[in-house]
Amino acid sequence: MADTAPRTMIRTRERALHAAFGARPSSGTRHPLVAAAMVLPLAALLVVVFGGWDAVVTQASSVGVMLGR
């Protein structure tokens, strides 16, 4: 409870800055396509660096065999 006053002061300052510059505070969510665009290049890099494509193919093959296909 003792820490509420400093946090309130920080939020008040943030709101004043946003109001002064016309910016809206972010709600903490982003569109799923934006999230995908952010993560796919890193995922591709990790696949190439660590040879993940072979692991993905092996896992998919194992799941296919387990499902009887």
Predicted model as a PDB file, atoms N, CA, C, CB and O in Angstrom, pLDDT in the B-factor column:
MODEL        1                                                                  
ATOM      1  N   MET A   1       0.806  -1.204   0.000  1.00 55.00           N  
ATOM      2  CA  MET A   1       0.000   0.000   0.000  1.00 55.00           C  
ATOM      3  C   MET A   1       0.849   1.267   0.000  1.00 55.00           C  
ATOM      4  CB  MET A   1      -0.917  -0.002   1.191  1.00 55.00           C  
ATOM      5  O   MET A   1       0.425   2.306  -0.506  1.00 55.00           O  
ATOM      6  N   ALA A   2       2.014   1.179   0.553  1.00 61.00           N  
ATOM      7  CA  ALA A   2       2.855   2.368   0.651  1.00 61.00           C  
ATOM      8  C   ALA A   2       3.392   2.799  -0.711  1.00 61.00           C  
ATOM      9  CB  ALA A   2       4.012   2.112   1.604  1.00 61.00           C  
ATOM     10  O   ALA A   2       3.796   3.949  -0.882  1.00 61.00           O  
ATOM     11  N   ASP A   3       3.398   1.886  -1.681  1.00 64.00           N  
ATOM     12  CA  ASP A   3       3.952   2.201  -2.996  1.00 64.00           C  
ATOM     13  C   ASP A   3       2.931   2.797  -3.954  1.00 64.00           C  
ATOM     14  CB  ASP A   3       4.538   0.967  -3.605  1.00 64.00           C  
ATOM     15  O   ASP A   3       3.276   3.063  -5.105  1.00 64.00           O  
ATOM     16  N   THR A   4       1.707   3.015  -3.538  1.00 65.00           N  
ATOM     17  CA  THR A   4       0.691   3.501  -4.472  1.00 65.00           C  
ATOM     18  C   THR A   4       0.890   4.956  -4.846  1.00 65.00           C  
ATOM     19  CB  THR A   4      -0.680   3.321  -3.881  1.00 65.00           C  
ATOM     20  O   THR A   4       0.592   5.336  -5.979  1.00 65.00           O  
ATOM     21  N   ALA A   5       1.378   5.775  -3.948  1.00 64.00           N  
ATOM     22  CA  ALA A   5       1.547   7.196  -4.247  1.00 64.00           C  
ATOM     23  C   ALA A   5       2.574   7.440  -5.361  1.00 64.00           C  
ATOM     24  CB  ALA A   5       1.967   7.940  -2.988  1.00 64.00           C  
ATOM     25  O   ALA A   5       2.292   8.220  -6.271  1.00 64.00           O  
ATOM     26  N   PRO A   6       3.740   6.811  -5.324  1.00 70.00           N  
ATOM     27  CA  PRO A   6       4.694   7.034  -6.423  1.00 70.00           C  
ATOM     28  C   PRO A   6       4.157   6.558  -7.770  1.00 70.00           C  
ATOM     29  CB  PRO A   6       6.006   6.324  -6.125  1.00 70.00           C  
ATOM     30  O   PRO A   6       4.377   7.212  -8.789  1.00 70.00           O  
ATOM     31  N   ARG A   7       3.449   5.419  -7.783  1.00 68.00           N  
ATOM     32  CA  ARG A   7       2.902   4.931  -9.050  1.00 68.00           C  
ATOM     33  C   ARG A   7       1.838   5.876  -9.584  1.00 68.00           C  
ATOM     34  CB  ARG A   7       2.317   3.528  -8.877  1.00 68.00           C  
ATOM     35  O   ARG A   7       1.739   6.091 -10.792  1.00 68.00           O  
ATOM     36  N   THR A   8       1.049   6.435  -8.688  1.00 72.00           N  
ATOM     37  CA  THR A   8       0.021   7.384  -9.115  1.00 72.00           C  
ATOM     38  C   THR A   8       0.660   8.623  -9.716  1.00 72.00           C  
ATOM     39  CB  THR A   8      -0.885   7.772  -7.937  1.00 72.00           C  
ATOM     40  O   THR A   8       0.167   9.152 -10.712  1.00 72.00           O  
ATOM     41  N   MET A   9       1.743   9.089  -9.129  1.00 69.00           N  
ATOM     42  CA  MET A   9       2.438  10.260  -9.651  1.00 69.00           C  
ATOM     43  C   MET A   9       3.008   9.965 -11.044  1.00 69.00           C  
ATOM     44  CB  MET A   9       3.565  10.694  -8.686  1.00 69.00           C  
ATOM     45  O   MET A   9       2.954  10.820 -11.928  1.00 69.00           O  
ATOM     46  N   ILE A  10       3.548   8.772 -11.239  1.00 69.00           N  
ATOM     47  CA  ILE A  10       4.108   8.414 -12.545  1.00 69.00           C  
ATOM     48  C   ILE A  10       2.998   8.374 -13.582  1.00 69.00           C  
ATOM     49  CB  ILE A  10       4.840   7.048 -12.481  1.00 69.00           C  
ATOM     50  O   ILE A  10       3.163   8.897 -14.684  1.00 69.00           O  
ATOM     51  N   ARG A  11       1.868   7.760 -13.245  1.00 72.00           N  
ATOM     52  CA  ARG A  11       0.754   7.686 -14.194  1.00 72.00           C  
ATOM     53  C   ARG A  11       0.214   9.072 -14.519  1.00 72.00           C  
ATOM     54  CB  ARG A  11      -0.367   6.806 -13.635  1.00 72.00           C  
ATOM     55  O   ARG A  11      -0.159   9.337 -15.662  1.00 72.00           O  
ATOM     56  N   THR A  12       0.169   9.957 -13.532  1.00 77.00           N  
ATOM     57  CA  THR A  12      -0.314  11.307 -13.766  1.00 77.00           C  
ATOM     58  C   THR A  12       0.609  12.034 -14.746  1.00 77.00           C  
ATOM     59  CB  THR A  12      -0.414  12.083 -12.438  1.00 77.00           C  
ATOM     60  O   THR A  12       0.140  12.731 -15.646  1.00 77.00           O  
ATOM     61  N   ARG A  13       1.916  11.869 -14.569  1.00 73.00           N  
ATOM     62  CA  ARG A  13       2.868  12.496 -15.480  1.00 73.00           C  
ATOM     63  C   ARG A  13       2.746  11.915 -16.888  1.00 73.00           C  
ATOM     64  CB  ARG A  13       4.298  12.320 -14.959  1.00 73.00           C  
ATOM     65  O   ARG A  13       2.810  12.648 -17.875  1.00 73.00           O  
ATOM     66  N   GLU A  14       2.572  10.602 -16.974  1.00 73.00           N  
ATOM     67  CA  GLU A  14       2.424   9.974 -18.298  1.00 73.00           C  
ATOM     68  C   GLU A  14       1.183  10.499 -19.008  1.00 73.00           C  
ATOM     69  CB  GLU A  14       2.347   8.437 -18.168  1.00 73.00           C  
ATOM     70  O   GLU A  14       1.228  10.800 -20.201  1.00 73.00           O  
ATOM     71  N   ARG A  15       0.080  10.610 -18.283  1.00 75.00           N  
ATOM     72  CA  ARG A  15      -1.153  11.123 -18.894  1.00 75.00           C  
ATOM     73  C   ARG A  15      -0.963  12.554 -19.369  1.00 75.00           C  
ATOM     74  CB  ARG A  15      -2.324  11.050 -17.899  1.00 75.00           C  
ATOM     75  O   ARG A  15      -1.450  12.919 -20.439  1.00 75.00           O  
ATOM     76  N   ALA A  16      -0.261  13.371 -18.588  1.00 74.00           N  
ATOM     77  CA  ALA A  16      -0.025  14.761 -18.968  1.00 74.00           C  
ATOM     78  C   ALA A  16       0.836  14.835 -20.232  1.00 74.00           C  
ATOM     79  CB  ALA A  16       0.652  15.528 -17.814  1.00 74.00           C  
ATOM     80  O   ALA A  16       0.583  15.661 -21.110  1.00 74.00           O  
ATOM     81  N   LEU A  17       1.852  13.973 -20.323  1.00 67.00           N  
ATOM     82  CA  LEU A  17       2.694  13.957 -21.516  1.00 67.00           C  
ATOM     83  C   LEU A  17       1.906  13.502 -22.739  1.00 67.00           C  
ATOM     84  CB  LEU A  17       3.902  13.046 -21.302  1.00 67.00           C  
ATOM     85  O   LEU A  17       2.059  14.066 -23.822  1.00 67.00           O  
ATOM     86  N   HIS A  18       1.067  12.486 -22.569  1.00 68.00           N  
ATOM     87  CA  HIS A  18       0.265  12.009 -23.691  1.00 68.00           C  
ATOM     88  C   HIS A  18      -0.724  13.084 -24.140  1.00 68.00           C  
ATOM     89  CB  HIS A  18      -0.484  10.719 -23.308  1.00 68.00           C  
ATOM     90  O   HIS A  18      -0.959  13.262 -25.336  1.00 68.00           O  
ATOM     91  N   ALA A  19      -1.288  13.783 -23.193  1.00 69.00           N  
ATOM     92  CA  ALA A  19      -2.236  14.837 -23.538  1.00 69.00           C  
ATOM     93  C   ALA A  19      -1.522  15.991 -24.242  1.00 69.00           C  
ATOM     94  CB  ALA A  19      -2.961  15.344 -22.276  1.00 69.00           C  
ATOM     95  O   ALA A  19      -2.080  16.597 -25.158  1.00 69.00           O  
ATOM     96  N   ALA A  20      -0.297  16.298 -23.824  1.00 70.00           N  
ATOM     97  CA  ALA A  20       0.439  17.408 -24.413  1.00 70.00           C  
ATOM     98  C   ALA A  20       0.859  17.120 -25.850  1.00 70.00           C  
ATOM     99  CB  ALA A  20       1.659  17.721 -23.575  1.00 70.00           C  
ATOM    100  O   ALA A  20       0.861  18.015 -26.695  1.00 70.00           O  
ATOM    101  N   PHE A  21       1.212  15.870 -26.118  1.00 71.00           N  
ATOM    102  CA  PHE A  21       1.693  15.528 -27.446  1.00 71.00           C  
ATOM    103  C   PHE A  21       0.650  14.843 -28.312  1.00 71.00           C  
ATOM    104  CB  PHE A  21       2.888  14.654 -27.331  1.00 71.00           C  
ATOM    105  O   PHE A  21       0.943  14.473 -29.449  1.00 71.00           O  
ATOM    106  N   GLY A  22      -0.546  14.670 -27.805  1.00 67.00           N  
ATOM    107  CA  GLY A  22      -1.636  14.110 -28.592  1.00 67.00           C  
ATOM    108  C   GLY A  22      -1.535  12.618 -28.827  1.00 67.00           C  
ATOM    109  O   GLY A  22      -2.189  12.091 -29.727  1.00 67.00           O  
ATOM    110  N   ALA A  23      -0.736  11.934 -28.044  1.00 60.00           N  
ATOM    111  CA  ALA A  23      -0.592  10.489 -28.213  1.00 60.00           C  
ATOM    112  C   ALA A  23      -1.508   9.760 -27.239  1.00 60.00           C  
ATOM    113  CB  ALA A  23       0.876  10.053 -28.003  1.00 60.00           C  
ATOM    114  O   ALA A  23      -1.763  10.221 -26.127  1.00 60.00           O  
ATOM    115  N   ARG A  24      -1.991   8.616 -27.690  1.00 60.00           N  
ATOM    116  CA  ARG A  24      -2.811   7.786 -26.814  1.00 60.00           C  
ATOM    117  C   ARG A  24      -1.929   6.766 -26.125  1.00 60.00           C  
ATOM    118  CB  ARG A  24      -3.942   7.087 -27.602  1.00 60.00           C  
ATOM    119  O   ARG A  24      -1.000   6.242 -26.738  1.00 60.00           O  
ATOM    120  N   PRO A  25      -2.200   6.477 -24.875  1.00 57.00           N  
ATOM    121  CA  PRO A  25      -1.446   5.398 -24.238  1.00 57.00           C  
ATOM    122  C   PRO A  25      -1.865   4.061 -24.846  1.00 57.00           C  
ATOM    123  CB  PRO A  25      -1.669   5.397 -22.698  1.00 57.00           C  
ATOM    124  O   PRO A  25      -3.038   3.870 -25.169  1.00 57.00           O  
ATOM    125  N   SER A  26      -0.930   3.147 -25.003  1.00 61.00           N  
ATOM    126  CA  SER A  26      -1.259   1.859 -25.604  1.00 61.00           C  
ATOM    127  C   SER A  26      -2.042   1.015 -24.622  1.00 61.00           C  
ATOM    128  CB  SER A  26       0.010   1.122 -26.050  1.00 61.00           C  
ATOM    129  O   SER A  26      -1.859   1.109 -23.408  1.00 61.00           O  
ATOM    130  N   SER A  27      -2.916   0.191 -25.168  1.00 65.00           N  
ATOM    131  CA  SER A  27      -3.741  -0.649 -24.315  1.00 65.00           C  
ATOM    132  C   SER A  27      -3.044  -1.949 -23.949  1.00 65.00           C  
ATOM    133  CB  SER A  27      -5.053  -0.946 -24.995  1.00 65.00           C  
ATOM    134  O   SER A  27      -3.572  -2.720 -23.148  1.00 65.00           O  
ATOM    135  N   GLY A  28      -1.876  -2.211 -24.513  1.00 74.00           N  
ATOM    136  CA  GLY A  28      -1.149  -3.422 -24.200  1.00 74.00           C  
ATOM    137  C   GLY A  28      -1.474  -4.574 -25.134  1.00 74.00           C  
ATOM    138  O   GLY A  28      -0.967  -5.680 -24.944  1.00 74.00           O  
ATOM    139  N   THR A  29      -2.306  -4.340 -26.136  1.00 82.00           N  
ATOM    140  CA  THR A  29      -2.619  -5.391 -27.106  1.00 82.00           C  
ATOM    141  C   THR A  29      -2.209  -4.928 -28.491  1.00 82.00           C  
ATOM    142  CB  THR A  29      -4.130  -5.753 -27.075  1.00 82.00           C  
ATOM    143  O   THR A  29      -2.126  -3.730 -28.760  1.00 82.00           O  
ATOM    144  N   ARG A  30      -1.955  -5.881 -29.359  1.00 81.00           N  
ATOM    145  CA  ARG A  30      -1.641  -5.541 -30.743  1.00 81.00           C  
ATOM    146  C   ARG A  30      -2.374  -6.505 -31.644  1.00 81.00           C  
ATOM    147  CB  ARG A  30      -0.111  -5.583 -31.010  1.00 81.00           C  
ATOM    148  O   ARG A  30      -2.796  -7.581 -31.222  1.00 81.00           O  
ATOM    149  N   HIS A  31      -2.517  -6.109 -32.877  1.00 89.00           N  
ATOM    150  CA  HIS A  31      -3.224  -6.929 -33.854  1.00 89.00           C  
ATOM    151  C   HIS A  31      -2.442  -8.225 -34.073  1.00 89.00           C  
ATOM    152  CB  HIS A  31      -3.416  -6.158 -35.198  1.00 89.00           C  
ATOM    153  O   HIS A  31      -1.211  -8.198 -34.087  1.00 89.00           O  
ATOM    154  N   PRO A  32      -3.120  -9.343 -34.242  1.00 89.00           N  
ATOM    155  CA  PRO A  32      -2.416 -10.619 -34.425  1.00 89.00           C  
ATOM    156  C   PRO A  32      -1.479 -10.628 -35.636  1.00 89.00           C  
ATOM    157  CB  PRO A  32      -3.423 -11.738 -34.566  1.00 89.00           C  
ATOM    158  O   PRO A  32      -0.433 -11.275 -35.593  1.00 89.00           O  
ATOM    159  N   LEU A  33      -1.829  -9.930 -36.704  1.00 91.00           N  
ATOM    160  CA  LEU A  33      -0.928  -9.884 -37.866  1.00 91.00           C  
ATOM    161  C   LEU A  33       0.354  -9.125 -37.552  1.00 91.00           C  
ATOM    162  CB  LEU A  33      -1.632  -9.237 -39.060  1.00 91.00           C  
ATOM    163  O   LEU A  33       1.423  -9.473 -38.052  1.00 91.00           O  
ATOM    164  N   VAL A  34       0.249  -8.099 -36.735  1.00 90.00           N  
ATOM    165  CA  VAL A  34       1.450  -7.355 -36.326  1.00 90.00           C  
ATOM    166  C   VAL A  34       2.336  -8.253 -35.475  1.00 90.00           C  
ATOM    167  CB  VAL A  34       1.070  -6.062 -35.540  1.00 90.00           C  
ATOM    168  O   VAL A  34       3.557  -8.267 -35.634  1.00 90.00           O  
ATOM    169  N   ALA A  35       1.717  -8.998 -34.575  1.00 87.00           N  
ATOM    170  CA  ALA A  35       2.490  -9.924 -33.738  1.00 87.00           C  
ATOM    171  C   ALA A  35       3.170 -10.985 -34.591  1.00 87.00           C  
ATOM    172  CB  ALA A  35       1.583 -10.592 -32.690  1.00 87.00           C  
ATOM    173  O   ALA A  35       4.327 -11.329 -34.349  1.00 87.00           O  
ATOM    174  N   ALA A  36       2.462 -11.505 -35.586  1.00 87.00           N  
ATOM    175  CA  ALA A  36       3.054 -12.516 -36.467  1.00 87.00           C  
ATOM    176  C   ALA A  36       4.202 -11.924 -37.274  1.00 87.00           C  
ATOM    177  CB  ALA A  36       1.989 -13.099 -37.411  1.00 87.00           C  
ATOM    178  O   ALA A  36       5.234 -12.569 -37.452  1.00 87.00           O  
ATOM    179  N   ALA A  37       4.026 -10.696 -37.765  1.00 91.00           N  
ATOM    180  CA  ALA A  37       5.083 -10.048 -38.537  1.00 91.00           C  
ATOM    181  C   ALA A  37       6.324  -9.800 -37.676  1.00 91.00           C  
ATOM    182  CB  ALA A  37       4.576  -8.726 -39.124  1.00 91.00           C  
ATOM    183  O   ALA A  37       7.443  -9.761 -38.187  1.00 91.00           O  
ATOM    184  N   MET A  38       6.121  -9.636 -36.384  1.00 90.00           N  
ATOM    185  CA  MET A  38       7.252  -9.420 -35.498  1.00 90.00           C  
ATOM    186  C   MET A  38       7.990 -10.726 -35.194  1.00 90.00           C  
ATOM    187  CB  MET A  38       6.783  -8.772 -34.204  1.00 90.00           C  
ATOM    188  O   MET A  38       9.217 -10.737 -35.092  1.00 90.00           O  
ATOM    189  N   VAL A  39       7.254 -11.813 -35.052  1.00 89.00           N  
ATOM    190  CA  VAL A  39       7.876 -13.046 -34.578  1.00 89.00           C  
ATOM    191  C   VAL A  39       8.366 -13.949 -35.718  1.00 89.00           C  
ATOM    192  CB  VAL A  39       6.895 -13.807 -33.718  1.00 89.00           C  
ATOM    193  O   VAL A  39       9.300 -14.724 -35.513  1.00 89.00           O  
ATOM    194  N   LEU A  40       7.773 -13.871 -36.893  1.00 88.00           N  
ATOM    195  CA  LEU A  40       8.156 -14.788 -37.966  1.00 88.00           C  
ATOM    196  C   LEU A  40       9.614 -14.640 -38.432  1.00 88.00           C  
ATOM    197  CB  LEU A  40       7.243 -14.582 -39.136  1.00 88.00           C  
ATOM    198  O   LEU A  40      10.267 -15.658 -38.662  1.00 88.00           O  
ATOM    199  N   PRO A  41      10.154 -13.413 -38.583  1.00 91.00           N  
ATOM    200  CA  PRO A  41      11.573 -13.336 -38.968  1.00 91.00           C  
ATOM    201  C   PRO A  41      12.511 -13.981 -37.940  1.00 91.00           C  
ATOM    202  CB  PRO A  41      11.970 -11.882 -39.167  1.00 91.00           C  
ATOM    203  O   PRO A  41      13.483 -14.639 -38.311  1.00 91.00           O  
ATOM    204  N   LEU A  42      12.223 -13.795 -36.673  1.00 88.00           N  
ATOM    205  CA  LEU A  42      13.048 -14.421 -35.640  1.00 88.00           C  
ATOM    206  C   LEU A  42      12.892 -15.935 -35.675  1.00 88.00           C  
ATOM    207  CB  LEU A  42      12.677 -13.881 -34.251  1.00 88.00           C  
ATOM    208  O   LEU A  42      13.872 -16.664 -35.526  1.00 88.00           O  
ATOM    209  N   ALA A  43      11.668 -16.411 -35.870  1.00 83.00           N  
ATOM    210  CA  ALA A  43      11.442 -17.858 -35.953  1.00 83.00           C  
ATOM    211  C   ALA A  43      12.203 -18.454 -37.140  1.00 83.00           C  
ATOM    212  CB  ALA A  43       9.929 -18.165 -36.078  1.00 83.00           C  
ATOM    213  O   ALA A  43      12.810 -19.518 -37.024  1.00 83.00           O  
ATOM    214  N   ALA A  44      12.165 -17.766 -38.272  1.00 86.00           N  
ATOM    215  CA  ALA A  44      12.888 -18.259 -39.450  1.00 86.00           C  
ATOM    216  C   ALA A  44      14.393 -18.298 -39.186  1.00 86.00           C  
ATOM    217  CB  ALA A  44      12.587 -17.373 -40.679  1.00 86.00           C  
ATOM    218  O   ALA A  44      15.070 -19.252 -39.568  1.00 86.00           O  
ATOM    219  N   LEU A  45      14.905 -17.271 -38.541  1.00 88.00           N  
ATOM    220  CA  LEU A  45      16.331 -17.239 -38.211  1.00 88.00           C  
ATOM    221  C   LEU A  45      16.704 -18.396 -37.293  1.00 88.00           C  
ATOM    222  CB  LEU A  45      16.700 -15.904 -37.553  1.00 88.00           C  
ATOM    223  O   LEU A  45      17.732 -19.042 -37.497  1.00 88.00           O  
ATOM    224  N   LEU A  46      15.887 -18.661 -36.291  1.00 82.00           N  
ATOM    225  CA  LEU A  46      16.174 -19.760 -35.369  1.00 82.00           C  
ATOM    226  C   LEU A  46      16.107 -21.112 -36.073  1.00 82.00           C  
ATOM    227  CB  LEU A  46      15.195 -19.736 -34.195  1.00 82.00           C  
ATOM    228  O   LEU A  46      16.886 -22.014 -35.765  1.00 82.00           O  
ATOM    229  N   VAL A  47      15.180 -21.251 -37.015  1.00 82.00           N  
ATOM    230  CA  VAL A  47      15.081 -22.503 -37.775  1.00 82.00           C  
ATOM    231  C   VAL A  47      16.361 -22.727 -38.567  1.00 82.00           C  
ATOM    232  CB  VAL A  47      13.854 -22.480 -38.724  1.00 82.00           C  
ATOM    233  O   VAL A  47      16.886 -23.840 -38.596  1.00 82.00           O  
ATOM    234  N   VAL A  48      16.864 -21.682 -39.208  1.00 84.00           N  
ATOM    235  CA  VAL A  48      18.081 -21.815 -40.013  1.00 84.00           C  
ATOM    236  C   VAL A  48      19.302 -22.057 -39.134  1.00 84.00           C  
ATOM    237  CB  VAL A  48      18.293 -20.564 -40.871  1.00 84.00           C  
ATOM    238  O   VAL A  48      20.114 -22.935 -39.426  1.00 84.00           O  
ATOM    239  N   VAL A  49      19.434 -21.294 -38.074  1.00 86.00           N  
ATOM    240  CA  VAL A  49      20.631 -21.385 -37.228  1.00 86.00           C  
ATOM    241  C   VAL A  49      20.714 -22.728 -36.509  1.00 86.00           C  
ATOM    242  CB  VAL A  49      20.642 -20.250 -36.204  1.00 86.00           C  
ATOM    243  O   VAL A  49      21.786 -23.328 -36.442  1.00 86.00           O  
ATOM    244  N   PHE A  50      19.596 -23.203 -35.973  1.00 82.00           N  
ATOM    245  CA  PHE A  50      19.625 -24.426 -35.179  1.00 82.00           C  
ATOM    246  C   PHE A  50      19.158 -25.659 -35.942  1.00 82.00           C  
ATOM    247  CB  PHE A  50      18.780 -24.252 -33.961  1.00 82.00           C  
ATOM    248  O   PHE A  50      18.981 -26.719 -35.342  1.00 82.00           O  
ATOM    249  N   GLY A  51      18.959 -25.545 -37.235  1.00 79.00           N  
ATOM    250  CA  GLY A  51      18.548 -26.705 -38.016  1.00 79.00           C  
ATOM    251  C   GLY A  51      17.177 -27.209 -37.628  1.00 79.00           C  
ATOM    252  O   GLY A  51      16.930 -28.415 -37.637  1.00 79.00           O  
ATOM    253  N   GLY A  52      16.299 -26.314 -37.295  1.00 76.00           N  
ATOM    254  CA  GLY A  52      14.981 -26.677 -36.794  1.00 76.00           C  
ATOM    255  C   GLY A  52      14.067 -27.284 -37.834  1.00 76.00           C  
ATOM    256  O   GLY A  52      13.109 -27.973 -37.481  1.00 76.00           O  
ATOM    257  N   TRP A  53      14.336 -27.048 -39.107  1.00 79.00           N  
ATOM    258  CA  TRP A  53      13.443 -27.569 -40.139  1.00 79.00           C  
ATOM    259  C   TRP A  53      13.406 -29.093 -40.091  1.00 79.00           C  
ATOM    260  CB  TRP A  53      13.887 -27.088 -41.532  1.00 79.00           C  
ATOM    261  O   TRP A  53      12.341 -29.696 -40.226  1.00 79.00           O  
ATOM    262  N   ASP A  54      14.563 -29.711 -39.900  1.00 81.00           N  
ATOM    263  CA  ASP A  54      14.608 -31.171 -39.784  1.00 81.00           C  
ATOM    264  C   ASP A  54      13.803 -31.653 -38.579  1.00 81.00           C  
ATOM    265  CB  ASP A  54      16.061 -31.652 -39.672  1.00 81.00           C  
ATOM    266  O   ASP A  54      13.117 -32.673 -38.650  1.00 81.00           O  
ATOM    267  N   ALA A  55      13.891 -30.921 -37.487  1.00 81.00           N  
ATOM    268  CA  ALA A  55      13.134 -31.292 -36.290  1.00 81.00           C  
ATOM    269  C   ALA A  55      11.635 -31.172 -36.536  1.00 81.00           C  
ATOM    270  CB  ALA A  55      13.545 -30.413 -35.100  1.00 81.00           C  
ATOM    271  O   ALA A  55      10.862 -32.020 -36.090  1.00 81.00           O  
ATOM    272  N   VAL A  56      11.225 -30.132 -37.236  1.00 76.00           N  
ATOM    273  CA  VAL A  56       9.798 -29.948 -37.535  1.00 76.00           C  
ATOM    274  C   VAL A  56       9.305 -31.076 -38.424  1.00 76.00           C  
ATOM    275  CB  VAL A  56       9.546 -28.580 -38.215  1.00 76.00           C  
ATOM    276  O   VAL A  56       8.225 -31.617 -38.191  1.00 76.00           O  
ATOM    277  N   VAL A  57      10.073 -31.438 -39.433  1.00 80.00           N  
ATOM    278  CA  VAL A  57       9.678 -32.520 -40.342  1.00 80.00           C  
ATOM    279  C   VAL A  57       9.606 -33.838 -39.574  1.00 80.00           C  
ATOM    280  CB  VAL A  57      10.675 -32.637 -41.530  1.00 80.00           C  
ATOM    281  O   VAL A  57       8.670 -34.614 -39.765  1.00 80.00           O  
ATOM    282  N   THR A  58      10.577 -34.092 -38.715  1.00 86.00           N  
ATOM    283  CA  THR A  58      10.587 -35.327 -37.928  1.00 86.00           C  
ATOM    284  C   THR A  58       9.372 -35.400 -37.009  1.00 86.00           C  
ATOM    285  CB  THR A  58      11.877 -35.426 -37.103  1.00 86.00           C  
ATOM    286  O   THR A  58       8.723 -36.441 -36.912  1.00 86.00           O  
ATOM    287  N   GLN A  59       9.067 -34.287 -36.335  1.00 84.00           N  
ATOM    288  CA  GLN A  59       7.911 -34.271 -35.432  1.00 84.00           C  
ATOM    289  C   GLN A  59       6.613 -34.461 -36.202  1.00 84.00           C  
ATOM    290  CB  GLN A  59       7.864 -32.958 -34.642  1.00 84.00           C  
ATOM    291  O   GLN A  59       5.731 -35.204 -35.769  1.00 84.00           O  
ATOM    292  N   ALA A  60       6.495 -33.790 -37.342  1.00 82.00           N  
ATOM    293  CA  ALA A  60       5.279 -33.923 -38.148  1.00 82.00           C  
ATOM    294  C   ALA A  60       5.123 -35.359 -38.632  1.00 82.00           C  
ATOM    295  CB  ALA A  60       5.310 -32.952 -39.350  1.00 82.00           C  
ATOM    296  O   ALA A  60       4.014 -35.894 -38.649  1.00 82.00           O  
ATOM    297  N   SER A  61       6.216 -35.977 -39.019  1.00 89.00           N  
ATOM    298  CA  SER A  61       6.177 -37.363 -39.462  1.00 89.00           C  
ATOM    299  C   SER A  61       5.755 -38.279 -38.316  1.00 89.00           C  
ATOM    300  CB  SER A  61       7.544 -37.791 -40.013  1.00 89.00           C  
ATOM    301  O   SER A  61       4.951 -39.191 -38.514  1.00 89.00           O  
ATOM    302  N   SER A  62       6.287 -38.043 -37.133  1.00 92.00           N  
ATOM    303  CA  SER A  62       5.935 -38.857 -35.968  1.00 92.00           C  
ATOM    304  C   SER A  62       4.462 -38.720 -35.626  1.00 92.00           C  
ATOM    305  CB  SER A  62       6.787 -38.465 -34.765  1.00 92.00           C  
ATOM    306  O   SER A  62       3.791 -39.708 -35.330  1.00 92.00           O  
ATOM    307  N   VAL A  63       3.962 -37.492 -35.668  1.00 89.00           N  
ATOM    308  CA  VAL A  63       2.540 -37.268 -35.385  1.00 89.00           C  
ATOM    309  C   VAL A  63       1.682 -37.947 -36.446  1.00 89.00           C  
ATOM    310  CB  VAL A  63       2.223 -35.753 -35.326  1.00 89.00           C  
ATOM    311  O   VAL A  63       0.646 -38.531 -36.127  1.00 89.00           O  
ATOM    312  N   GLY A  64       2.105 -37.873 -37.700  1.00 89.00           N  
ATOM    313  CA  GLY A  64       1.363 -38.533 -38.772  1.00 89.00           C  
ATOM    314  C   GLY A  64       1.296 -40.036 -38.588  1.00 89.00           C  
ATOM    315  O   GLY A  64       0.249 -40.647 -38.804  1.00 89.00           O  
ATOM    316  N   VAL A  65       2.416 -40.638 -38.188  1.00 90.00           N  
ATOM    317  CA  VAL A  65       2.451 -42.080 -37.942  1.00 90.00           C  
ATOM    318  C   VAL A  65       1.566 -42.428 -36.750  1.00 90.00           C  
ATOM    319  CB  VAL A  65       3.901 -42.561 -37.695  1.00 90.00           C  
ATOM    320  O   VAL A  65       0.844 -43.424 -36.770  1.00 90.00           O  
ATOM    321  N   MET A  66       1.629 -41.603 -35.721  1.00 91.00           N  
ATOM    322  CA  MET A  66       0.826 -41.860 -34.525  1.00 91.00           C  
ATOM    323  C   MET A  66      -0.662 -41.766 -34.831  1.00 91.00           C  
ATOM    324  CB  MET A  66       1.193 -40.875 -33.413  1.00 91.00           C  
ATOM    325  O   MET A  66      -1.460 -42.510 -34.261  1.00 91.00           O  
ATOM    326  N   LEU A  67      -1.042 -40.863 -35.722  1.00 89.00           N  
ATOM    327  CA  LEU A  67      -2.447 -40.729 -36.102  1.00 89.00           C  
ATOM    328  C   LEU A  67      -2.862 -41.765 -37.146  1.00 89.00           C  
ATOM    329  CB  LEU A  67      -2.709 -39.330 -36.634  1.00 89.00           C  
ATOM    330  O   LEU A  67      -4.041 -41.873 -37.482  1.00 89.00           O  
ATOM    331  N   GLY A  68      -1.908 -42.515 -37.648  1.00 85.00           N  
ATOM    332  CA  GLY A  68      -2.205 -43.562 -38.606  1.00 85.00           C  
ATOM    333  C   GLY A  68      -2.291 -43.088 -40.038  1.00 85.00           C  
ATOM    334  O   GLY A  68      -3.006 -43.684 -40.843  1.00 85.00           O  
ATOM    335  N   ARG A  69      -1.582 -42.037 -40.371  1.00 63.00           N  
ATOM    336  CA  ARG A  69      -1.622 -41.530 -41.746  1.00 63.00           C  
ATOM    337  C   ARG A  69      -0.311 -41.744 -42.433  1.00 63.00           C  
ATOM    338  CB  ARG A  69      -1.979 -40.059 -41.773  1.00 63.00           C  
ATOM    339  O   ARG A  69      -0.158 -41.380 -43.599  1.00 63.00           O  
TER     340      ARG A  69                                                      
ENDMDL                                                                          
END                                                                             
